[in-house]
């Protein structure tokens, strides 16, 4: 897990998708809103059938630890 102030583990975005490879490519190639493209140094994937719930769980944990959403998240997941 990461600790507040640990720039090596800074989370800039938490998301989910049915087609993970395609979604990561979308982020890498995005031009309109390039927050993720500019900010992400590493990508971590996690595969689960309940991916929407897991996204919400990770998002909520981030907000609890840091007091705010990851920098590139524009909407709150509904999970």
N, C-alpha and C positions, 0 to 999 in steps of 0.2 A: 504494500500500500504506500501511498505517498503522504508526505507531511507538508503542512503549509510552509511555504518558502523554499521548497525543494524544486528548483527550476528544471532539473533533469526530468522530473516526473510531472510537470505542469500539464494538466488536462485542459485542452482548449475546446473540445467538442465531444459530446456524447450523443450517439445516434443509433438507429437500428434500420435494418432493411432486409427484405426477403432475398434479394440478390446482392450479396455483400461485395463481390468483386466489381460488379458494375457500379455500385454506389461509391466505392473507393475511387474508381477511375473518374467518376463524375466530380468528386472533390478535387482530385489532382488536376483535372483539366478545366475547372470552373474559371470563368472570366468575369461574370457579373458581380458576384459577391465572393471575393477571394480570401476571406478571413482564414479559412482552414488551409488553403493552399499556401498562404504566407506564413502561417503560425505553426502548423504541425510538422514535427521532426520525425515522429514515429507513429505508426498505426498499430493498434492492438485489436484483434478480432476475437470474438467469443461466440460460439455457436450453441444455441439453445432453442427449443421449440417455443418457449414463452419469452421470445426476444423483446416484445413490447413491455412486458412487466419488468424484465431485467434492465432495460433502458431506463425506465422510471426509477428503479431501485438505485442504479448508479448515479443518476442525475440528483436524486434526493440526498444521497450520501455526500456528493460533492457540495451541494448547497449547505448541508449541515456542517461540513468541515470548514468551508471557506466563506460562508455567508452570502454567496452569490453563485449564479449560474456560470458555467464555462464561457469564456469570452466569445466563442463563435456560435453558441446556441442562441437561436432567435426565438424559439418557442419552447414551452414547457411540455415534456412528454406526458401523455395521458395514461399509458400503461394499463 
